[in-house]
Amino acid sequence: MAVSVEFGPCCLCGRGIEKTDTDPCRVTVETATGKWQVWMCHGSCFRAKLADLPEAPGLFEPAHF
């Protein structure tokens, strides 16, 4: 029996995500009490949302994409 894995829409742009070398990316958030949640997104959407601070250029630059 074949298994189909679907990633759903990107949490940032709402479009579907096709599997590539970097996509889907997982955005994981954990609270101070240990509760967590995971969303999927395009690497390019995540990268576009990162801040680029004038006083610290490249501080949030992704290491792998």
N, C-alpha and C positions, 0 to 999 in steps of 0.2 A: 504494500500500500504506500503510495507516494504521500509525502508530507509537504504541505505548502506553508511557508512562513511569510507573513505579511507584516509590514512595519507600520501601516496606517499613515495618516498624514503627518507632515512636519509640524511640530508644535509652534513654529515661528512663522511659516508662510501658508500653511494649510494645504499644500500640494502633496501628492503622493511621493513616496521615496523609493527609488530603484536602488538595488544593492550594487555598490561599487567598492573600490578599494578603501574609501573613507566613509561612505554612507551605508547605512544610517549611523549617525552619531547618537550617542546616548547622553542626555542631560540628566544627571542624578542630583537630587536635592535631599539633604538630610537635616532634620531639625536638631536642636540642642538635646532633645529628649530621645533621639535615635529613630524617629519616624522618618520614613523615606518614600520617595516617589521617583519614577523614571519616565522621561519623555523621549521620543525619537525626533531627530531633526536632520536636515541637510547640513553637511559640514560648512558649505558656503553661507547658509543662513546664520549659523552660529557665529562664524567668523565675522560676518557683517554687523552683528549686534555687539561685538566686543568693543569696549571703550579704547580709544587711543589717546592717552593723556599727553598733553604737550610737555609736562614736566617729567614724564617717564615713558617715552616712546617705545613701543614694542613690549611693554610690561605684560600684556595679556596675549601676546602672539602665541597661537597654538604650536605645539612642538612637532606634531605629526601630520598636519595637513595645511 
